[in-house]
Amino acid sequence: PDPFYNLPLVICPDCRTPAVRRRDPLITGFRTARKASRSILIIFVQAAFLLGTTTASVALIRDITEIAVERHDKNPVLVFLTAPGELHRDAVGPDLAVSTLALLLVAGFTGAWMRSALAHLRPWPTWLAIVALTTFFALLPAFIFYAWRALDIGGRPMGSFAQTRVIPETLTACAMHAAFILAGFPFARTARNAWTAHKQNRWAKRRRARRRLRDDR
């Protein structure tokens, strides 16, 4: 390299003319395209994961709300606090406990993904955005019904009248979902530390292999 500019130089053996060594445009274009395709793939995977977890969370929130109201006639939290005997198989049934456990797994996985894959974002605004998005879609049928009635549009109202009667229970299930997301934060730190250690070990192996190649020369 040049001692002043620290540039890689190539000197012609005949005329002794120096020139800066540059990479071939074909190679640089291929590497740029590969980096861009990798970024696009990451964005696509993140969007697909967000869509999948949000859809599953909304479906489980509605399921918990319907089971708590139709079978227990109570708020889902009150069922666990005041009537745990109703979750027995010989009683009303354990469906509420099963749906709540599924929501815990989905929300905990969402929290782990948020703190590991989206670690470059601020945690609390991201958590609030995911909770608000899930709550909005969970209450969307009731919002549409009230908007249809407020605008006095003729015909059969769109949305769901049944959802307007269970808004408190739906909000309770959304609050459970928000708390379950926080439960996944500690697992994200463990997963991120394990991945960092794996990458460091992989790069260390590559450095040792390159050092051995240089020594063999």
Secondary structure, DSSP 8 states (H G I E B T S, - for coil): --TTT---EEE-TTT--EEE----HHHHHHHHHHHHHHHHHHHHHHHHHHHHHHHHHHHHHHHHHHHIIIII-S-HHHHHHH-GGGGSTTTT-THHHHHHHHHHHHHHHHHHHHHHTTTTS-HHHHHHHHHHHHHHHHSHHHHHHHHHHHTT--SS-SS-HHHHTTHHHHHHHHHHHHHHHHHTHHHHHHHHHHHHHHHHHHHHHHHHHHHHHHHH-
